Structures are given as structure tokens and as C-alpha cells.
Amino acid sequence: MDESITSKERAVEAYRIGSCSIINVKPARIGGLTKTLELHDFCVSAGIPIWIGGLLETGIGRAHLVAAASLPGVKYPNDISASSRYYREDIVIPEWSVEDGFIRVPKGRGIGVEVAEEKLLRFAQRRLLIK
């Protein structure tokens, strides 16, 4: 299943009625990395293999996809592209590419990349400073 999986609850429902054997998890669609982890854990416990898919994320979102794709319940090739796939310049350091069909998991802290703040500020249309 793909487009109809918008939450862990939808996946549980699909599992209960026997309508899925593989799930494409799109973190942006289901609410982020925490929700992805919850859905991943359910799928592992139910024996449902998953793969990770993306939408039109920047490198920040794609780094979350790469992190999710490294989870043990991910059993199929993922739908993740290079950090700059949709943008001439991306806003992460380091950027990464797909090499021979593989993406190396970034080695930095957290999601493995840092935000290139000077680029982010250059591309921002509005800015709000909260003190």
C-alpha cells in the first residue's frame, strides 16, 4: 500500500482487513519521523515489510528519509533521491548523491546533515525572529 497509508492507524486497519503485504511509508505524509518510527515498529511486529518513499523534500527532509530507510524493518529498495534532486542548490551540508543505486547514510549528528543557514536565509521569503 502507498497513498492510502496516512497514519499508523490506517496501516493497522489495512492489516486487519488483509489488504496489504508491503507498505510504502512516506514520512511527510504520516506526520514526520516519530510517526514513521511508530509505523515501522507496528509493521515489524506484524511482519509487514516496508520501504521508504519521498515527496518533494529538500535535503533536510531527504535526510529524514535516509535515516528512516536505515531502520531494520525496511526490506525493499527505497524511493529516495539525491539531496539536490529537485533544487539547483540545496540547504544541507553535506549534500549527497545516488551512486550505483545507493545512498550512504550521512555520518553527522542527528539526521546526519547540517542546515546551510546562509542559503536558507537567502532563499527565505519571510523571516520571524522569536525571542
C-alpha positions as CSV (number, residue, x, y, z in Angstrom):
1,M,0.0,0.0,0.0
2,D,1.1,3.5,-0.7
3,E,-1.1,6.6,-1.0
4,S,-3.8,5.3,1.5
5,I,-1.3,4.9,4.3
6,T,-1.6,8.3,6.0
7,S,-1.1,7.1,9.6
8,K,-0.2,4.1,11.7
9,E,-3.9,3.7,12.3
10,R,-4.6,3.4,8.6
11,A,-1.9,0.7,8.3
12,V,-3.4,-1.2,11.3
13,E,-6.8,-1.0,9.6
14,A,-5.4,-2.3,6.3
15,Y,-3.6,-5.1,8.1
16,R,-6.7,-6.1,10.0
17,I,-8.7,-6.5,6.8
18,G,-5.9,-8.3,5.0
19,S,-5.4,-5.7,2.3
20,C,-1.6,-5.1,2.5
21,S,1.5,-7.2,2.3
22,I,4.0,-4.3,1.8
23,I,3.8,-0.7,2.9
24,N,5.4,2.4,1.4
25,V,6.0,4.8,4.3
26,K,6.2,8.4,3.3
27,P,7.3,10.3,6.5
28,A,6.0,13.6,5.3
29,R,2.5,12.1,4.6
30,I,2.2,10.4,8.0
31,G,3.5,13.2,10.2
32,G,7.2,13.0,10.5
33,L,10.0,10.8,11.8
34,T,8.3,10.0,15.2
35,K,5.2,8.7,13.4
36,T,7.4,6.9,11.0
37,L,9.1,5.1,13.9
38,E,5.7,4.1,15.3
39,L,4.5,2.8,12.0
40,H,7.8,1.0,11.4
41,D,7.6,-0.7,14.8
42,F,4.0,-1.8,14.1
43,C,5.0,-3.2,10.7
44,V,7.9,-5.1,12.2
45,S,5.6,-6.7,14.9
46,A,3.0,-7.6,12.2
47,G,5.6,-9.0,9.8
48,I,4.9,-6.3,7.1
49,P,8.0,-5.3,5.2
50,I,8.2,-1.6,4.3
51,W,10.1,0.7,2.0
52,I,10.5,4.5,2.4
53,G,9.3,7.0,-0.2
54,G,9.6,10.7,-0.6
55,L,7.6,13.6,-1.8
56,L,9.3,16.8,-2.8
57,E,11.5,17.3,0.3
58,T,14.6,19.5,0.5
59,G,17.8,17.9,1.7
60,I,16.6,18.3,5.3
61,G,13.5,16.1,4.6
62,R,15.5,13.7,2.5
63,A,18.0,13.2,5.4
64,H,15.0,12.1,7.4
65,L,14.1,9.7,4.6
66,V,17.6,8.3,4.6
67,A,17.6,7.9,8.4
68,A,14.2,6.1,8.2
69,A,15.5,3.9,5.3
70,S,18.3,2.6,7.6
71,L,15.7,1.0,10.0
72,P,15.7,-2.8,10.3
73,G,12.1,-3.2,9.0
74,V,12.9,-1.6,5.7
75,K,13.2,-4.6,3.4
76,Y,12.8,-3.2,-0.1
77,P,14.7,-0.5,-2.2
78,N,13.6,3.0,-1.3
79,D,12.3,5.9,-3.4
80,I,14.8,8.4,-2.2
81,S,16.9,10.6,-4.5
82,A,19.9,12.9,-4.1
83,S,19.6,15.8,-1.7
84,S,19.6,18.3,-4.6
85,R,17.2,16.3,-6.9
86,Y,14.5,19.0,-7.1
87,Y,16.6,22.1,-6.4
88,R,19.5,23.7,-8.1
89,E,21.1,24.4,-4.7
90,D,20.0,22.6,-1.6
91,I,20.2,23.8,2.0
92,V,22.1,20.9,3.7
93,I,25.7,20.3,4.3
94,P,26.9,17.9,3.1
95,E,24.8,17.3,0.0
96,W,24.7,13.7,-1.2
97,S,24.1,11.8,-4.4
98,V,23.0,8.4,-5.5
99,E,25.9,6.3,-6.5
100,D,25.3,3.0,-8.3
101,G,21.8,2.9,-6.9
102,F,22.9,3.6,-3.3
103,I,22.9,6.5,-0.9
104,R,25.3,6.4,2.0
105,V,23.7,7.3,5.4
106,P,25.2,10.7,6.4
107,K,27.6,10.4,9.4
108,G,26.8,13.7,11.2
109,R,24.8,14.1,14.4
110,G,21.1,13.7,14.4
111,I,19.8,13.2,10.8
112,G,23.4,13.4,9.6
113,V,23.4,16.8,7.9
114,E,23.5,20.5,9.0
115,V,21.3,23.3,7.6
116,A,23.3,25.7,5.4
117,E,21.9,28.7,7.2
118,E,23.3,31.3,4.8
119,K,21.5,29.6,1.9
120,L,18.3,29.2,3.9
121,L,18.3,32.9,4.7
122,R,19.0,33.7,1.0
123,F,16.0,31.6,-0.1
124,A,13.6,32.6,2.6
125,Q,10.7,34.8,1.6
126,R,9.9,35.8,5.2
127,R,11.7,35.7,8.5
128,L,10.3,35.8,12.0
129,L,12.6,36.1,15.0
130,I,11.2,34.8,18.3
131,K,12.9,35.7,21.5
